[in-house]
Amino acid sequence: MTSAPSARRGRASTRRRGAASGEPRRHVSVLVIGGGFGGLGAAIRLRKEGFDDFLIVERGSEVGGTWRDNTYPGAACDVPSHLYSYSFELNPNWSRSFSPQPEIQRYLRGVADKYRVRDQHLFDTEVTAAHWDEAERRWTVDTTNGAFTADVLVPAVGALCEPALPAIKGIETFQGDLFHSARWNHDADLKGKRVALIGTGASAIQIGPTIAKDVAHLDVYQRTAPWVMPRHDRAYSKVESLAYRHVPYLQRVAREAIYWGREAYVLGFAIEPKILKAAERMAGRNIDKAIKDPELRAKVTPTFQIGCKRILISNDWYPMLARENVELVTDGIAEIRENAIVTADGTVREVDAIVVATGFHVTDSPTFERIFGADGRSLAQVWDESGQQAYKGAAVAGFPNLLFVVGPNTGLGHTSMVFMIESHLNYLASALRTMREEGLGSFEVREDAQRRYNERLQQRMKRTIWTTGGCASWYLDKHGNNTTLWPGFTFTFRQMTRRFDAAAYHLTPAEHSAPALTEGISA
Ligand SMILES: Cc1cc2nc3c(=O)[nH]c(=O)nc-3n(C[C@H](O)[C@H](O)[C@H](O)COP(=O)(O)OP(=O)(O)OC[C@H]3O[C@@H](n4cnc5c(N)ncnc54)[C@H](O)[C@@H]3O)c2cc1C
C-alpha cells in the first residue's frame, strides 16, 4: 500500500522505463493524463500547493490540447478571451475579443514556460492502460514511453478531444483529401478546388466562411440547422492593452462583467426557457438580414428552441451560405464515392476534398476503455451500462484515487470551460491536502453519494432547455440522458467543489507514513 502524496521537492524525469521491457515502473504521487488547459492548470496548481512529485502525460508534442490540435482556418474561441483564460494569468495583450487559435496556443505555451512546468510533462506519450492495483492501493499506468505507478490518477482528457468521423458508406474509398476539422491537413491546398464541408456545428461555421472565398465551389452538408447569433467581435486598441497592462484591476473588472453577462444565460437554459425568446428573435433577424432567398431561409431556420443545441456565433455564416459558389445541402448523405458525395435523393456532387466537421467522441472517449477500476472493469464498461456519471464530475465509485478534471456533467453551453477546470483544480488540491494531512492512502467515492448526486442533477436537467427544447444533440448519450452539461450557474459548481468533502468517500489510512513518493523507482 502506498501513502499520501508527499510534498517533497522532486522533479519528474522523462527516463524511459517500461514494464514490458522488464524495467521497473517509476512511481509518481500524481499522474495527470493530458496537457490541455486542464492538465497544464493542474501542473501549476500542484506545484503551487507543494506537490512536486507529479507527471503530466501528454500524447501530443506540446501543451495546449484543443488549441494545439484545432488549427483549421478561422479557428478561434467563442467565449471572450478576457474570460477564456486562467484567472491567475490574465493576458492584457489579447488582440481581439475572440482570439484566434494561434494566439490562444501561444498564451498556453507562454504560461507553461512562465510557471516552469514544461519539464514535468512527458510529451509524445500516450497512456495505453491504467489499472487500479487493489493490493498495492495505487494505479499502475502503461504508456507508449514507459510504465508508472501513481497514488492518484487525474484524467484531464477533455470532452472535445477525440475526433468523431461519421460512419458513411464508402468513406474509405474517397480518393481526394479527406480530414477532420481537428486534424486539419495543411498540405491539402483547397484553393480553386471543389470542397465539401460536412457539418454545421461550432467548428464548421468558423471554417466555411474562411475557405469559401478561395475554393471554386463549396457544398455544405447540414443535418440540423443551428441557431446562429451575431458575433460581437472587435480588435482591442493599443490604449486598452496598455490600460490593462498597467492597471490589471481594469481587466479584472472587464472579466467580471463578461462572466456575469454570460451567467445570465443560465436563467434561460435552466430556469425559464421563455427568457430565450428574445435571443431567438435576434438570431432570426441575423438570418433575415443575410438571406433573401425564401427557400434557403427556410433551410437555415432551426426547428427547435434556441439553446437546445449549442448557440453559435458568426457574422459571416449566413452571408457565406448566400454566396454564388456555395450550396447548402440538406438531403442526407447516402454514400461517398472515389470522387463524389451521393445524397439520399440520388444527386451526385463531385468533390476534390472533404472536410469533416462532425464533432467528437464526447461520452465515449477511447481513454475510458483504458482505465480499469477495482473490479477490473473499464470506465467505458461501467458507463456503457449506467451512462457516464461521476460525483461532482470528478470521482467515480469503483475507481479509487481518481479525480477527473472536467469529467461528466461539467460542460457548458454559455461560458468559459476554464472556470470549471479551475473549480476542479480546487477540488483536486483539497483532496491531496486532505490525504497528506490525514495520512490517507486512498479515497473512493461512496456509491450512495454518487447516486444521490446524479439523481438530483438529472432531476434538475429535466427542466432545462436541453431536455425540453425539442432537439437531439451531442449533449445526450445513447441512453438519452444529458451527461455532458452542468445544469446550473457555474458559481454554484465553484462553491460545491471548493473543498474535498471526505464524508462522501470511503477512506483508507496509509499503511506506512510518508516514505519517499517522489523520484524513487518503487517497484
Ligand atoms: C474548436 C474548439 C473551440 C472551442 N472553443 C471554446 C471556447 O471558446 N470556450 C470554451 O469554454 N471552450 C471551448 N472549447 C472547449 C475546449 O475543449 C475547452 O475549453 C478546453 O480547452 C478543454 O481543455 P482540457 O484540458 O480539458 O482538454 P483538451 O484541451 O482536449 O486536452 C486534453 C489533452 O489530453 C490529451 N490526451 C487525451 N487522451 C490521452 C491519452 N490517452 N494519453 C495521453 N494524452 C491524452 C490530448 O492529446 C489533449 O492534449 C472549444 C473546443 C473546440 C474543439
The ligand as an SDF file (V2000), in Angstrom:
LIG
                    3D

 53 58  0  0  0  0  0  0  0  0999 V2000
  -12.6290   24.1640  -31.8360 C   0  0  0  0  0  0  0  0  0  0  0  0
  -12.9600   24.2980  -30.3910 C   0  0  0  0  0  0  0  0  0  0  0  0
  -13.2360   25.5450  -29.8590 C   0  0  0  0  0  0  0  0  0  0  0  0
  -13.5460   25.6740  -28.5030 C   0  0  0  0  0  0  0  0  0  0  0  0
  -13.8300   26.9230  -28.0080 N   0  0  0  0  0  0  0  0  0  0  0  0
  -14.1060   27.0600  -26.7070 C   0  0  0  0  0  0  0  0  0  0  0  0
  -14.4090   28.3510  -26.1620 C   0  0  0  0  0  0  0  0  0  0  0  0
  -14.4240   29.3440  -26.8510 O   0  0  0  0  0  0  0  0  0  0  0  0
  -14.7140   28.4310  -24.8420 N   0  0  0  0  0  0  0  0  0  0  0  0
  -14.7160   27.3200  -24.0370 C   0  0  0  0  0  0  0  0  0  0  0  0
  -15.0010   27.4420  -22.8420 O   0  0  0  0  0  0  0  0  0  0  0  0
  -14.4270   26.1040  -24.5210 N   0  0  0  0  0  0  0  0  0  0  0  0
  -14.1230   25.9440  -25.8250 C   0  0  0  0  0  0  0  0  0  0  0  0
  -13.8460   24.7050  -26.3160 N   0  0  0  0  0  0  0  0  0  0  0  0
  -13.7990   23.5550  -25.4040 C   0  0  0  0  0  0  0  0  0  0  0  0
  -12.3310   23.2720  -25.0170 C   0  0  0  0  0  0  0  0  0  0  0  0
  -12.0900   21.9410  -25.3590 O   0  0  0  0  0  0  0  0  0  0  0  0
  -12.1080   23.5450  -23.5370 C   0  0  0  0  0  0  0  0  0  0  0  0
  -12.3420   24.9080  -23.2820 O   0  0  0  0  0  0  0  0  0  0  0  0
  -10.6770   23.2670  -23.0410 C   0  0  0  0  0  0  0  0  0  0  0  0
   -9.7150   23.6290  -23.9730 O   0  0  0  0  0  0  0  0  0  0  0  0
  -10.5410   21.8220  -22.6250 C   0  0  0  0  0  0  0  0  0  0  0  0
   -9.2970   21.6330  -22.0120 O   0  0  0  0  0  0  0  0  0  0  0  0
   -8.9110   20.1980  -21.4500 P   0  0  0  0  0  0  0  0  0  0  0  0
   -7.5380   20.2970  -20.9470 O   0  0  0  0  0  0  0  0  0  0  0  0
   -9.9690   19.7320  -20.5320 O   0  0  0  0  0  0  0  0  0  0  0  0
   -8.9920   19.2280  -22.7140 O   0  0  0  0  0  0  0  0  0  0  0  0
   -8.1670   19.2550  -24.0640 P   0  0  0  0  0  0  0  0  0  0  0  0
   -7.7500   20.6270  -24.4250 O   0  0  0  0  0  0  0  0  0  0  0  0
   -8.9720   18.4930  -25.0450 O   0  0  0  0  0  0  0  0  0  0  0  0
   -6.8470   18.4530  -23.7020 O   0  0  0  0  0  0  0  0  0  0  0  0
   -6.8490   17.0790  -23.4760 C   0  0  0  0  0  0  0  0  0  0  0  0
   -5.4570   16.5470  -23.7370 C   0  0  0  0  0  0  0  0  0  0  0  0
   -5.4150   15.1730  -23.3700 O   0  0  0  0  0  0  0  0  0  0  0  0
   -4.5570   14.5140  -24.2700 C   0  0  0  0  0  0  0  0  0  0  0  0
   -4.8930   13.0880  -24.2230 N   0  0  0  0  0  0  0  0  0  0  0  0
   -6.0920   12.5100  -24.4350 C   0  0  0  0  0  0  0  0  0  0  0  0
   -6.0280   11.1930  -24.2590 N   0  0  0  0  0  0  0  0  0  0  0  0
   -4.7560   10.9110  -23.9160 C   0  0  0  0  0  0  0  0  0  0  0  0
   -4.0640    9.7140  -23.5920 C   0  0  0  0  0  0  0  0  0  0  0  0
   -4.6750    8.5260  -23.5830 N   0  0  0  0  0  0  0  0  0  0  0  0
   -2.7350    9.7870  -23.2880 N   0  0  0  0  0  0  0  0  0  0  0  0
   -2.0920   10.9890  -23.2750 C   0  0  0  0  0  0  0  0  0  0  0  0
   -2.7000   12.1490  -23.5800 N   0  0  0  0  0  0  0  0  0  0  0  0
   -4.0230   12.1190  -23.8880 C   0  0  0  0  0  0  0  0  0  0  0  0
   -4.8550   15.1630  -25.6070 C   0  0  0  0  0  0  0  0  0  0  0  0
   -3.8090   14.9890  -26.5310 O   0  0  0  0  0  0  0  0  0  0  0  0
   -5.0560   16.6180  -25.1990 C   0  0  0  0  0  0  0  0  0  0  0  0
   -3.8650   17.3530  -25.3200 O   0  0  0  0  0  0  0  0  0  0  0  0
  -13.5600   24.5380  -27.6680 C   0  0  0  0  0  0  0  0  0  0  0  0
  -13.3030   23.2790  -28.2180 C   0  0  0  0  0  0  0  0  0  0  0  0
  -13.0090   23.1580  -29.5550 C   0  0  0  0  0  0  0  0  0  0  0  0
  -12.7350   21.7870  -30.1070 C   0  0  0  0  0  0  0  0  0  0  0  0
  1  2  1  0
  2  3  1  0
  2 52  2  0
  3  4  2  0
  4  5  1  0
  4 50  1  0
  5  6  2  0
  6  7  1  0
  6 13  1  0
  7  8  2  0
  7  9  1  0
  9 10  1  0
 10 11  2  0
 10 12  1  0
 12 13  2  0
 13 14  1  0
 14 15  1  0
 14 50  1  0
 15 16  1  0
 16 17  1  0
 16 18  1  0
 18 19  1  0
 18 20  1  0
 20 21  1  0
 20 22  1  0
 22 23  1  0
 23 24  1  0
 24 25  2  0
 24 26  1  0
 24 27  1  0
 27 28  1  0
 28 29  2  0
 28 30  1  0
 28 31  1  0
 31 32  1  0
 32 33  1  0
 33 34  1  0
 33 48  1  0
 34 35  1  0
 35 36  1  0
 35 46  1  0
 36 37  1  0
 36 45  1  0
 37 38  2  0
 38 39  1  0
 39 40  1  0
 39 45  2  0
 40 41  1  0
 40 42  2  0
 42 43  1  0
 43 44  2  0
 44 45  1  0
 46 47  1  0
 46 48  1  0
 48 49  1  0
 50 51  2  0
 51 52  1  0
 52 53  1  0
M  END
$$$$
